[in-house]
Amino acid sequence: MRENIIEAKQKLFQNIANINFYEVDFEKKLVTIDISKSFMKKYGLSEHQLSIKTDDYMDYVHEDYKNTITKYYQLLSTSDINTHESFECRIKYPNMNNYCWFKTVVEKV
């Protein structure tokens, strides 16, 4: 049942605006990002999903927002399962030339 809810959320987020769905696995220290179709098209990305280690993820975050991301990571790591947090930051995914602004939702699973 839990997997069906996550899949439904991912499909919804991928099909609206520039909302990307993040899933954080604190045991594996893994961030999975489902990228919306409109975000992919706007920035010329070819992959709809990225799975990266949390340390590697920080390489994509603009220097001005690394502290913000670290605070959210610490908050989520001590939060209950199914906790959702939303935040904005500047990021540059692989194959992007410039940083972009976006708002995202992170769910602890």
N, C-alpha and C positions, 0 to 999 in steps of 0.2 A: 504494500500500500504506500509506504513512504517513498519508494522509487517512482511510483506513478505521479505523485504530487510534484516531485522535483522535475520530472520530465515535462509535466504540463507547464510548470513555471518557466522552464528553459524555452519551450516552444513559444510561449506568450512573449517573453522578453526579447527573443530573437526576431520577432515579427513586428515589434513596435519601435518607433523612434530610434534613438541611439542609445538604448539601454542594454548594457552587457551584464550578464548574470555571473557572479563569482561564487565558487564553492571552495571552502577552505577545509582541508583535512589536516588537523593539528597533529595527529599521530604520525602521519607520513610527511608532514611539513610540505604539503603540496597545495598549490592554488590551481583550480580549474576554471577557465574563463570561457563562457559561451558568448560569442560575439554576434551581435544582431546583424541581420542582413543589410540594413541601411548603413550601419557603421562600416561594414566590410566594403560596401560599394563606395561610400564617401571617401574612404582612405586607401582604397585599392588593395585590401588584404585578401588573401586567398584561403586562409584557414578559418573555419567557423568556431574552432575550439583550440585553446592552448592549455596544456598541463605543464606547469613549471614548479620547481622548488621555490619555497618562499624567499630564500636568499637571492635566487636568480631573478625573481619578480622585481625586487628592489632596483635592479639594474635598468628597468624600463621606466621607473618613476622619476619625474623631474626632481632635481635636488631640493627645491623649495617645499616639496610635499613628502619627503621621506620620513620626517618626524611624525607627520599626521598619520601616515600609513602604519608606522610602528606603533603608535598609540592605539589605533583601531585593532591591530593584530593582538596587542596585549589585552585589550578589552574583550575581544572575542575569545581569546584563549582561556579566559576565566569565566566566560558566560555559559549559560545553559545551552544544550542542543536546541536547534531551531531558532536561535537568536538571529535577528536580521539587523544589519547596520547599513546605512546609506551615507555615501560621502562623495565629494568631488575632488579631483586632482588632475594633474597634467601627466600624460603618459606617452611613451613612444614605443609601440609594439615593434617586433622584428619587421624589417622591410619598410618601415615608415621613415620618411625624411625629416619630419618635424613632430614636435610634441602637439598633442591635442587635448582639449578639455573634455571631460566627460564625468557624468554622475553614474555611480554604480550601486548595486545592492549586493551585500555580502551576506551569505547565510552560513551559519555554523551547522555542520552535519555530524 
